[in-house]
Amino acid sequence: MSAANICRTQSRLSHTFSDGRMCRLFHFPILYCNNECLHCLVPAKPQGKVIGLSEVTPLIKKGRKRFSQVSIGGGEPTLWASLLPLIRYCKNLHFNVQLHSNCRKMSDEAFALRIVKTGIDGITVPLHAHTSTIHDAITRRKGSFLETIRGIRNLQKCGFENIHVMVVVQKLNYRILPVIAEFLCRKGIQTVSFDATVFTGAAVKNFNLIAVRISKAAAYLQRALSILSHGNVEAYSTSFPFCVINRPYWRFLVNTRNSFVITNLSQSVGNNSGYRCQGCGTSLAKVCASCKARLFCPGTWYTYYDFFGEKEFKPLKTVAMADIVRAVSGAGIKNIFGIPPF
């Protein structure tokens, strides 16, 4: 993706600074991973040519004129040999740098220390259960849970605390969301998000195994959010609509409909792969047109409606302004990331 295309992609970000710069530039060095999650958009094997550091840095530098934050993801970016030099380069340009990683490589304490010493600002870690049995079943990699937990612990031992855990809600884990929440409270995690599955990539192939209606998962999500809140952990969700969630919990729902949408990962800087990710964005259902809360509702993933339809979504006929105010003010995530990290 050229710098111009990156800017066009990011022009939909709703969060801007007073000088007009957009908040975040995404960079995906590689589009493969050492996990093979049942729900993932990204292939497990290398795809296409990986662009080297010398080709990436001019684009990053050019992007500094418009962006103040870089989010480095993938794939699993720790598998890219130039990750640490790239982070240091971005920090020298005074970027806020966020990393999206399963942290398995951080199970090596020496590598975890090298990551921390780059000056990284925050790390988002996908973790989908509180036990190796369930997590490894989702990642399809035996030992991945223990390595991820060890990686988180090593980062914390190095004095790094800005860790965000992302849980993808699916059939294999939705009933245990409250237990996962209790587990994360004990682990000293600062921020946790819950996201409904995006039905594209592997999630489509594994639909019968992992698919669950978000209305069916809602009660468990609410209990998990409550546990985290009482444990002083910042918690939120970005893909559960108002009408399936009880109003006291609206304050945990973040609306990213006017934020970013990445529709083709093959255009990301650092990879010329033919792999495509379509429909990675949230929207409202057609039935939502008559809902009184539609301007503020997070909606859910575009592709969800293709698989489940719209019957579970009920337009709200009346909405108290106090409910909207609480939802909007509560959704301003006041943590080390400033805005939802991914």
SULZICOR-V298145 format. One record per run of one state. SS is the DSSP state (alpha for helix, beta for strand, coil for the rest). FROM is the first residue (numbers start at 1). LEN is the number of residues. If there is no record, write none. Layout:
ss->SS from->FROM len->LEN
ss->SS from->FROM len->LEN
This chain:
ss->coil from->1 len->2
ss->alpha from->3 len->8
ss->coil from->11 len->5
ss->beta from->16 len->1
ss->coil from->17 len->5
ss->beta from->22 len->7
ss->coil from->29 len->21
ss->beta from->50 len->1
ss->coil from->51 len->2
ss->alpha from->53 len->11
ss->coil from->64 len->3
ss->beta from->67 len->7
ss->coil from->74 len->3
ss->alpha from->77 len->3
ss->coil from->80 len->3
ss->alpha from->83 len->10
ss->coil from->93 len->3
ss->beta from->96 len->5
ss->coil from->101 len->4
ss->alpha from->105 len->3
ss->coil from->108 len->1
ss->alpha from->109 len->9
ss->coil from->118 len->4
ss->beta from->122 len->5
ss->coil from->127 len->5
ss->alpha from->132 len->8
ss->coil from->140 len->4
ss->alpha from->144 len->14
ss->coil from->158 len->5
ss->beta from->163 len->7
ss->coil from->170 len->4
ss->alpha from->174 len->13
ss->coil from->187 len->4
ss->beta from->191 len->6
ss->coil from->197 len->5
ss->alpha from->202 len->4
ss->coil from->206 len->1
ss->alpha from->207 len->4
ss->coil from->211 len->3
ss->alpha from->214 len->17
ss->coil from->231 len->3
ss->beta from->234 len->4
ss->coil from->238 len->4
ss->alpha from->242 len->3
ss->coil from->245 len->2
ss->alpha from->247 len->6
ss->beta from->253 len->1
ss->coil from->254 len->11
ss->alpha from->265 len->3
ss->coil from->268 len->3
ss->beta from->271 len->1
ss->coil from->272 len->10
ss->beta from->282 len->2
ss->coil from->284 len->2
ss->alpha from->286 len->5
ss->coil from->291 len->9
ss->beta from->300 len->2
ss->alpha from->302 len->7
ss->coil from->309 len->12
ss->alpha from->321 len->10
ss->coil from->331 len->12
